[in-house]
Every structure is written in C-alpha cells, then in structure tokens.
Amino acid sequence: MKHFQVKNFGPLEAVDLQFGDLTIVVGAQASGKSLCLELLKLIVDRNHIINTLDRYNYIWGHNTEKILDVFFGEGMNGIWTDETRATLDETPFLRTHIPKKAEDKDETLFYIPAQRILSISDGRPKNFMEFDNSSPYILRSFSETLRLFMQNGMGKGDTVFPLKNRLKGFLRHSFNQSIFHDGKIVMVEMAGQKKLRMNIDRLNIPFMSWSAGQKEFMPLLLAFYCLSGPPSKVVKRDKYKYVVLEEPEMGLHPQAIVSIILQIIELMQSGYKIILSTHSPVLLEFAWAYNILQAEQNADRYKALHRIFGIREDTSVSNMMNGLLEHKSIRTYYFCRQPNGKVVSQDISTLDVENIDENIAEWGGISEFSSKVSDIISQYIAFSHE
C-alpha cells in the first residue's frame, strides 16, 4: 500500500496520499480525515468486513446502500456519489467493487478509532451487537476485538497492567511513569462480565473513576497488546500490515504522548506501516526533528534522537532505534478546507518553519497560535522597551 487518492467523497474534493512508514494526517475538525481513513479500511479489508457483517446478520440482501450505512453509520450511504473516485496503488475502486459474497480473507489493516473510549465506557469492551445503528463499523469491530482479546487472548491471570509478555520493559516503565503511576490494572468478574479496575494506594477504583487520560489510554493500551507480544488465536497480529491510529493524544499529558511515540517507533520497527491523525504539536515536533536528523549524515544524530526521548545509549530502548533513520520514512499531510468549503490534501512533509507557504510553516495550523503569540509578545516587549 503506497498511494491512495480520493475525489469527491463527502467533504473531500481531492486527497492524494503517498504513504511512508509513518504517515501523519492533520487538519481541523470535520475536515474528512476519519472518512478518508475509513474508506481506506473499506477498500483494503472489504472481504473481511462483508464476512463480519454477514456473520452478525447486518446486511441481508447485500444492498450496497445498506452496506455503506452500516459501515459509515446510519444515513451515510449518500456520501458515495456518482462523482466519487477512489484509487489505491493506481487501481480504481468503485461502489460496485463492494462484494456481494466475500472471499474468506484475513484482515490486514488494524484500525484504532478516535471514539475508542466508547468501546469500554463502563469498564468492559462492548460486543459488536451492543452499538446502535449510528455507530460506524470501525468502532464496533475495534470494541469486539478488544472484548475477545480480554476474554481469550491475554493468557492466565487477571492482571492487565503491568504485563511482562505484552510490552517491552522500557515501554511498560514509560507508560507507568506517565499514565498509571504505579497503579495496577486488573480484570474483575462482575455479574458474569470481566471489568477493569485499578488497584492503587490500597484502593480498588472502578473504571469510571479513573482520570480522563487513564480512561482514554486503556483501549489504546489493549490495542498495543493486540499488536505486540506472543501470538494469539484471537488476534492474528502476523496478518496485519497496516495500523490506523486516530488522535492518540486524546486526554494525555505531553509526557504521555512521548511514551506513545516510543510505542509507535516500536511498531514501525516491527514492520507495521502506521497512519495516524492528530491535533498534537508534540507528534509533529517529533516528525520535524526526525526529518532534520534523517537528512544529516552526522555520526552523532542518534545521540540527538536519544536525548529527545531522554534515554541512555546503553539501553534496550536505544537499541530499538537502530537503523530507524536509515530505513524508515515519515510523511505528513494537511487536510485543508478551501473557500468553497471542500477539502484538499497538501503534502507538508518538510515541516519547514521558514517556508513561505503558511500551511507548511504552521504545520497545517497546529503551530499557528503559538507562533502568533510569540510574535505578538516579542513585538510588545520590543515596543515597551523603546
């Protein structure tokens, strides 16, 4: 999967994405980022999706409009018009290519949606059928994956975090320091269902009483478990090639976002192609620094990378960085709304803060406010000292 183009799909007038090992998508709310990535999921995993919907009796009759309603959410079938065009790796994809009877194929794109907190809103992952018709497929599927994984894929014992065989030690330590602060996450059976609780300071805290960041991070952590550690019959992680991760920063302190970046690097080094959407300057600051270090041929550039993450050069986490700058690419795209209200994509991968194009210099608007504040305060101080 290298090149994805979309035209006239919902708010998207023209999107052109050349994927890197890590592809970052930025843009204002309602600029079509999720719709674009959901369409990519439908194209890549259409056979698996149709089989899943068949299994839950969602699409009897195999009507295309019904399939689109179930996939994107009730009332959304009109988003795909006669003018819509979608092309993946130069192969066009039409509505008629949505299969009526699907082949039995493995899922290859693991999708972590922005609404992931809804999957375990009461401390347990919901099953596929519990969601109402307005919920998109990717949320239902993600929640069902977590449910099956928690029930059957985590091995013996009730401990969810820290769990030695799922994440590398430096990642467990990083998540503990930035998110859980020595809290132990366990599964407790209640009324025949396993629910998440946190044991800390002699307290046993229910999920809804956790901090906002801890609640937001929990389904993300379980997703990382699905993609890491020993093989599981529930989640065939060796079949996945791509990971879509929407807004990993939600509810998290910048220090925790740095921990997420380390996990993303680990996934990249494990062979996954990552596509993420974000509103966080922290993620773009990493991409900006990465671009600069990658362009340098200085032997000390890895030392700089280690210093960015505050890690020593003689540790396993530093070993994880080996070959990163030589072999992994990062691309960044801005979904920019035009005067006509439609959205086009712009390649801003250089993230050059001195570029005359404001979209590039301001990182798709993410750094616009801080740049404005800095300029105004500098002018104010200079004027007041005259």
For each residue, the residues with C-beta under 8 A, 3 or more apart:
1: 4 19 44 88 89 241 242 273
2: 18 19 89
3: 16 17 18 19 87 88 89 90
4: 1 15 16 17 19 40 86 87 88 89
5: 14 15 16 17 85 86 87 88
6: 9 12 14 15 36 39 84 85 86 87
7: 12 13 14 15 83 84 85 86
8: 12 13 81 83 84 85
9: 6 12 32 35 36 39 79 80 84 86
10: 32 35 79
11: 30 31 32 35 337 341 342 343
12: 6 7 8 9 15 32 35 36 335 342 343 344
13: 7 8 338 340 342 343 344
14: 5 6 7 344 345
15: 4 5 6 7 12 32 36 333 335 343 344 345
16: 3 4 5 345 347
17: 3 4 5 23 25 36 331 333 345
18: 2 3 331 347
19: 1 2 3 4 23 273 275 331
20: 23 273 328 329 330 331 349
21: 268 273 274 327 328 329 330
22: 264 268 273 274 275 276 287 328 329 330 331
23: 17 19 20 273 274 275 276 330 331 332 333
24: 276 277 278 283 284 287 330 331 332 333
25: 17 33 36 37 275 276 277 278 332 333 335
26: 33 277 278 279 284 332 333 334 335 348 363 364 365 366
27: 31 32 33 277 334 335 336 337 343 364
28: 31 335 337 365
29:
30: 11
31: 11 27 28 335 336 337 343
32: 9 10 11 12 15 27 35 36 335 343
33: 25 26 27 36 37 246 277 335
34: 37 38 113 114 246 277
35: 9 10 11 12 32 38 39 72 79
36: 6 9 12 15 17 25 32 33 39 40 335
37: 25 33 34 40 41 111 244 246 275 277
38: 34 35 41 42 71 72 111 136 137 138
39: 6 9 35 36 42 43 86
40: 4 36 37 43 44 88 109 244 275
41: 37 38 44 45 49 109 111 138 244
42: 38 39 45 46 49 71 98
43: 39 40 46 86 88 93
44: 1 40 41 88 108 109 242
45: 41 42 48 49 105 107 108 109
46: 42 43 49 50 97 98 99 102
47: 50 51 99 102 103 104 105
48: 45 51 52 102 105 106 107
49: 41 42 45 46 52 53 71 102 137 141
50: 46 47 53 54 59 62 67 98 99 101 102
51: 47 48 54 55 102 104
52: 48 49 55 56 128 137 141
53: 49 50 56 58 59 67 70 71 137
54: 50 51 57 58 59 102
55: 51 52
56: 52 53 128 129
57: 54 60
58: 53 54 70
59: 50 53 54 62 63 66 67 70
60: 57
61: 66
62: 50 59 66 67 100 101
63: 59 66 67
64: 67 68 77 95 96 98
65: 68 69 77
66: 59 61 62 63 69 70 77
67: 50 53 59 62 63 64 70 71 98
68: 64 65 71 72 76 77 79 80 95 98
69: 65 66 72 73 74 75 76 77 133
70: 53 58 59 66 67 133 137
71: 38 42 49 53 67 68 76 136 137
72: 35 38 68 69 76 77 79 136 137
73: 69 76 133 134 135 136
74: 69 133 134
75: 69 78 134
76: 68 69 71 72 73 79
77: 64 65 66 68 69 72 80
78: 75 81
79: 9 10 35 68 72 76 84
80: 9 68 77 84 95
81: 8 78 84
82:
83: 7 8
84: 6 7 8 9 79 80 81 95
85: 5 6 7 8 92
86: 4 5 6 7 9 39 43 92 93 94
87: 3 4 5 6 90 91 92 93
88: 1 3 4 5 40 43 44 91 93
89: 1 2 3 4
90: 3 87
91: 87 88
92: 85 86 87
93: 43 86 87 88 97
94: 86 97
95: 64 68 80 84 98
96: 64
97: 46 93 94
98: 42 46 50 64 67 68 95
99: 46 47 50 102 103
100: 62
101: 50 62
102: 46 47 48 49 50 51 54 99 105
103: 47 99
104: 47 51
105: 45 47 48 102
106: 48 236 239
107: 45 48 110 236 239 240
108: 44 45 239 240 241 242
109: 40 41 44 45 240 241 242 243 244
110: 107 223 226 227 237 240 242 243 244
111: 37 38 41 138 141 142 243 244
112: 116 142 219 220 223 243 244 245 246 248
113: 34 116 136 138 139 142 246
114: 34 246 247 250 277
115: 118 119 139
116: 112 113 119 139 142 216 219 220 223 246
117: 120 121 215 216 219 250
118: 115 121 126 135 139 143
119: 115 116 125 126 139 142 143 146 219
120: 117 123 124 125 126 143 146 196 207 218 219
121: 117 118 126
122: 195 207 208
123: 120 195 196 197 206 207 208
124: 120 147 150 193 194 195 196
125: 119 120 143 144 146 147 150 219 222
126: 118 119 120 121 130 131 143 144 147
127: 130 143 144 147
128: 52 56 131 140 141 143 144
129: 56
130: 126 127 143
131: 126 128 135 139 140 143
132: 135
133: 69 70 73 74
134: 73 74 75
135: 73 118 131 132 139 140
136: 38 71 72 73 113 139 140
137: 38 49 52 53 70 71 72 140 141
138: 38 41 111 113 141 142
139: 113 115 116 118 119 131 135 136 142 143
140: 128 131 135 136 137 143 144
141: 49 52 111 128 137 138 144 145
142: 111 112 113 116 119 138 139 145 146 219 223
143: 118 119 120 125 126 127 128 130 131 139 140 146 147
144: 125 126 127 128 140 141 147 148
145: 141 142 148 149 226 234 235
146: 119 120 125 142 143 149 150 219 222 223 226
147: 124 125 126 127 143 144 150 151
148: 144 145 151 152 153 234 235
149: 145 146 152 153 154 222 225 226 232 234 235
150: 124 125 146 147 153 154 160 187 194 222
151: 147 148 194
152: 148 149 233 234
153: 148 149 150 226 232 233 234 235
154: 149 150 157 160 163 166 225
155: 165
156:
157: 154
158: 186 187 188
159: 162 163 184 185 186 187
160: 150 154 163 185 186 187 196 221 222
161: 172 175 176 180 183 184 185 221
162: 159 172 176 184
163: 154 159 160 166 167 172 225
164: 169 172
165: 155 229 230
166: 154 163 224 225 228 229
167: 163 171 172 175 224 225 228 229 263
168: 171 172 266 316 317 320
169: 164 172 173 316
170: 173 174 262 311 315 316 317 320
171: 167 168 174 175 259 262 263 266
172: 161 162 163 164 167 168 169 175 176
173: 169 170 176 177
174: 170 171 177 178 258 259 262
175: 161 167 171 172 178 179 180 217 221 256 259
176: 161 162 172 173 179 180 181 182
177: 173 174 181 255 259
178: 174 175 252 253 255 256 258 259
179: 175 176 213 214 217 252 256 259
180: 161 175 176 183 185 198 214
181: 176 177 200
182: 176 200
183: 161 180 198 199 200 205 214
184: 159 161 162 198 199 200
185: 159 160 161 180 196 197 198 199 218
186: 158 159 160 196 197 198 199
187: 150 158 159 160 194 195 196 197
188: 158 194 195 196 197
189: 192 193 194 195
190: 193 194 195
191:
192: 189
193: 124 189 190
194: 124 150 151 187 188 189 190
195: 122 123 124 187 188 189 190 206 207
196: 120 123 124 160 185 186 187 188 207 218
197: 123 185 186 187 188 204 205 206 207
198: 180 183 184 185 186 203 204 205 207 210 214
199: 183 184 185 186 203 204 205
200: 181 182 183 184 203 205
201:
202:
203: 198 199 200
204: 197 198 199
205: 183 197 198 199 200 209 210
206: 123 195 197 209
207: 120 122 123 195 196 197 198 210 215 218
208: 122 123 215
209: 205 206
210: 198 205 207 214 215 218
211: 214 215
212: 215 216 251
213: 179 216 217 251 252 253 256
214: 179 180 183 198 210 211 217 218
215: 117 207 208 210 211 212 218 251
216: 116 117 212 213 219 220 250 251 252
217: 175 179 213 214 220 221 251 252 256
218: 120 185 196 207 210 214 215 221 222
219: 112 116 117 119 120 125 142 146 216 222 223
220: 112 116 216 217 223 224 248 260
221: 160 161 175 217 218 224 225
222: 125 146 149 150 160 218 219 225 226
223: 110 112 116 142 146 219 220 226 227
224: 166 167 220 221 227 228 263 267
225: 149 154 163 166 167 221 222 228 229
226: 110 145 146 149 153 222 223 232 235 237
227: 110 223 224 235 237 240 243 267 270 272
228: 166 167 224 225 237 266 267 270
229: 165 166 167 225
230: 165
231: 236 237 238
232: 149 153 226 235 236 237
233: 152 153 236
234: 145 148 149 152 153
235: 145 148 149 153 226 227 232
236: 106 107 231 232 233 239 240
237: 110 226 227 228 231 232 240
238: 231
239: 106 107 108 236
240: 107 108 109 110 227 236 237 243 272
241: 1 108 109 271 272 273
242: 1 44 108 109 110 272 273 274 275
243: 109 110 111 112 227 240 267 272 273 274 275
244: 37 40 41 109 110 111 112 275 276
245: 112 248 264 274 275 276 277
246: 33 34 37 112 113 114 116 276 277
247: 114 250 276 277 278 279 280
248: 112 220 245 252 257 260 264 276 278 280 283
249: 252 257 260 278 279 280 282 283
250: 114 117 216 247
251: 212 213 215 216 217
252: 178 179 213 216 217 248 249 256 257 260
253: 178 213 256 257
254: 257 258 282
255: 177 178 258 259
256: 175 178 179 213 217 252 253 259 260
257: 248 249 252 253 254 260 261 280 282 283
258: 174 178 254 255 261 262 282 309
259: 171 174 175 177 178 179 255 256 262 263
260: 220 248 249 252 256 257 263 264
261: 257 258 264 265 282 283 286 309
262: 170 171 174 258 259 265 266 309 317 320
263: 167 171 224 259 260 266 267
264: 22 245 248 260 261 267 268 274 276
265: 261 262 268 269 320 321 324
266: 168 171 228 262 263 269 270 320
267: 224 227 228 243 263 264 270 272 274
268: 21 22 264 265 271 272 274 324 328
269: 265 266 320 323 324 328
270: 227 228 266 267
271: 241 268
272: 227 240 241 242 243 267 268
273: 1 19 20 21 22 23 241 242 243
274: 21 22 23 242 243 245 264 267 268
275: 19 22 23 25 37 40 242 243 244 245
276: 22 23 24 25 244 245 246 247 248 264 283
277: 24 25 26 27 33 34 37 114 245 246 247
278: 24 25 26 247 248 249 283 284
279: 26 247 249 366
280: 247 248 249 257 283 284 366
281: 284 285 363 366 367 370
282: 249 254 257 258 261 285 286
283: 24 248 249 257 261 276 278 280 286 287
284: 24 26 278 280 281 287 288 332 351 363 366 367
285: 281 282 288 289
286: 261 282 283 289 290 308
287: 22 24 283 284 290 291 330 332 351
288: 284 285 291 292 351 353 363
289: 285 286 292 293 304 305 308
290: 286 287 293 294 305 325 330
291: 287 288 294 295 330 349 350 351
292: 288 289 295 296
293: 289 290 296 301 304 305 325
294: 290 291 301 325
295: 291 292
296: 292 293 301
297: 301
298: 301
299:
300: 303 304
301: 293 294 296 297 298 304 305 325
302: 305 306 313 318 321 325
303: 300 306 307 313
304: 289 293 300 301 307 308
305: 289 290 293 301 302 308 309 321 324 325
306: 302 303 309 311 312 313 318 321
307: 303 304 310
308: 286 289 304 305
309: 258 261 262 305 306 317
310: 307
311: 170 306 315 317 318
312: 306 315 318
313: 302 303 306 318
314: 318
315: 170 311 312 318 319
316: 168 169 170 319 320
317: 168 170 262 309 311 320 321
318: 302 306 311 312 313 314 315 321
319: 315 316 322
320: 168 170 262 265 266 269 316 317 324
321: 265 302 305 306 317 318 324
322: 319
323: 269 326 327 328
324: 265 268 269 305 320 321 327 328
325: 290 293 294 301 302 305 328
326: 323
327: 21 323 324
328: 20 21 22 268 269 323 324 325
329: 20 21 22
330: 20 21 22 23 24 287 290 291 349
331: 17 18 19 20 22 23 24 347 349
332: 23 24 25 26 284 287 347 348 349 351 363 364
333: 15 17 23 24 25 26 345 346 347 348 349
334: 26 27 345 346 348 359 363 364 365
335: 12 15 25 26 27 28 31 32 33 36 343 344 345 364
336: 27 31 343 344 345 346 359 364
337: 11 27 28 31 341 342 343
338: 13 341 342 343 344
339:
340: 13
341: 11 337 338
342: 11 12 13 337 338
343: 11 12 13 15 27 31 32 335 336 337 338
344: 12 13 14 15 335 336 338
345: 14 15 16 17 333 334 335 336
346: 333 334 336 359 360 364
347: 16 18 331 332 333
348: 26 332 333 334 351 359 360 363 364
349: 20 291 330 331 332 333
350: 291 355 360
351: 284 287 288 291 332 348 360 363
352: 355 360 361
353: 288 361 367
354: 361
355: 350 352 360 361
356: 361
357: 360 361
358: 361 362 368
359: 334 336 346 348 362 364 365
360: 346 348 350 351 352 355 357 363
361: 352 353 354 355 356 357 358 371
362: 358 359 365 366 367 368 371
363: 26 281 284 288 332 334 348 351 360 366 367
364: 26 27 332 334 335 336 346 348 359
365: 26 28 334 359 362 368
366: 26 279 280 281 284 362 363
367: 281 284 353 362 363 370 371
368: 358 362 365 371 372
369: 372 373
370: 281 367 373 374
371: 361 362 367 368 374 375
372: 368 369 375 376
373: 369 370 376 377
374: 370 371 377 378
375: 371 372 378 379
376: 372 373 379 380
377: 373 374 380 381
378: 374 375 381 382
379: 375 376 382 383
380: 376 377 383 384
381: 377 378 384 385
382: 378 379 385 386
383: 379 380 386
384: 380 381
385: 381 382
386: 382 383
